């Protein structure tokens, strides 16, 4: 699921869109590139997220899987592109 877009289903951030940057058996780590940066991701229970798109971006996904540096601008661009499509 690393690199996929997800929406929060519960909590004060309900309906906010994130990129999954790391996963554990019970939790995922989410970043939006603004309040939740790649260096300070949000830890969220898997039950509290909804996958909204299978992949965000192949290049970003590969960088996350390989452990390469991902910039917050890249994360914001992916989320912004999805939000613009959704509003049309």
Secondary structure by P-SEA (a helix, b strand, c coil): cccbbbbbccccccccccccccccccbbbbbccccccccbbbbbbccccccccccccaaaaaaaaacccccaaaaaaaaaaaaaaaac
